[in-house]
Amino acid sequence: MRARNLTRETDLGTHLDSAGGLWGRFMGLMGRASLAPGAGLWLPGTNGIHMMFMRFPIDAVFLARPGDAAGGGPGAGAQRVVSVHRGLRAWTGLVPLVRGAYGVLELPVGTIERTGTAVGDLVVLEEVPAG
């Protein structure tokens, strides 16, 4: 899966995993040693995260429901950024419930800064063909 910021014309992640089930959302990135550039995790259907048992810091981008922001225009199906959190520290970082969030992208530290992603931007999640 790929996450593209349509507003800034940048890629947030080009190799994202998705954790849609309860167990996948609970486990998140726990157990991983790091995130490679371009990697990340999409957690649909959640509006809060924790950093317990994490080994490394992350950036987190919270998104609204698909289509809530575009109104059928060129960004139809895109998701509006409702909150950004830079450099959440392992073990101590906590993001309480984010109002209006439908899911969160967990990304390598520096992704938000590198892409200029801000609240109000439109992000589209796309399946990437295998191979």
Protein Blocks (a to p, Z undefined) as FASTA:
>chain_A
ZZddfklopafbfcdcddfbfklmmnmmghiabdcehiacddehiabdcfehiabdcddd
ddddehklnnopakgoiacdfbdcehiaehjaccdddehiabdcdddehklmmnopaehi
acddddddeZZ
